[in-house]
Amino acid sequence: MERHNIPLARFKFDPMIIKNRWLLLGTGDFSQDSTPEECQPKPYNGMTISWASVGQIWNKLFFQVVVRPSRYTYELMEKHDGFTLSVFPQSQKPALKLLGSQSGRNEDKIATAGLHPVASMHVLAPSFEEAELVVECEKIYWQDIDPGHFLDPDIEKQYAKGDYHRAYFGKIIAVHGIDSYRA
């Protein structure tokens, strides 16, 4: 899909995309992908997320994502300074469903989903040919979710296994997308 650079001052994003269409969190180092296809794990990964936030903090535009420590994506988030967030056309929903339910630790789930990773412009994490929007982020802060701080008791139901997320804040450093994401 042909995307264009969108200056941050012109970036337009509807947060309902996170809930309704999901995001693909790209992590790792795509530049190190010299491993044969049958070798696992790849030095990069993509994981579908439907919990995230976007806004401004510390005078920086950011995306905040959460990742459970049990995920292969967590290992890669811990090793690398950047990540990508991608939005896809509705036609890619089956691919996103697969990427949210399989582990990249044991298989090349990106290839199985039929997506094509490509190099990002500013971070090592991959972008994807099929994405209509790619946001490149540089990690600026992390914090583990502390259940002692839940004010709404219903939140605890999301953690039946006690596998609390780590939250990562990423400063938005570049946006590439189709015109509908330009203000």
Secondary structure as GFF3:
##gff-version 3
##sequence-region A 1 183
A	DSSP	beta_strand	4	5	.	.	.	ID=ss1
A	DSSP	three_ten_helix	8	10	.	.	.	ID=ss2
A	DSSP	alpha_helix	16	20	.	.	.	ID=ss3
A	DSSP	beta_strand	23	28	.	.	.	ID=ss4
A	DSSP	three_ten_helix	30	32	.	.	.	ID=ss5
A	DSSP	beta_strand	44	49	.	.	.	ID=ss6
A	DSSP	beta_strand	52	57	.	.	.	ID=ss7
A	DSSP	beta_strand	60	67	.	.	.	ID=ss8
A	DSSP	alpha_helix	72	79	.	.	.	ID=ss9
A	DSSP	beta_strand	82	87	.	.	.	ID=ss10
A	DSSP	three_ten_helix	90	92	.	.	.	ID=ss11
A	DSSP	alpha_helix	93	101	.	.	.	ID=ss12
A	DSSP	alpha_helix	109	113	.	.	.	ID=ss13
A	DSSP	beta_strand	117	118	.	.	.	ID=ss14
A	DSSP	beta_strand	127	128	.	.	.	ID=ss15
A	DSSP	beta_strand	133	144	.	.	.	ID=ss16
A	DSSP	three_ten_helix	147	149	.	.	.	ID=ss17
A	DSSP	three_ten_helix	153	159	.	.	.	ID=ss18
A	DSSP	beta_strand	166	177	.	.	.	ID=ss19
A	DSSP	three_ten_helix	179	181	.	.	.	ID=ss20
###
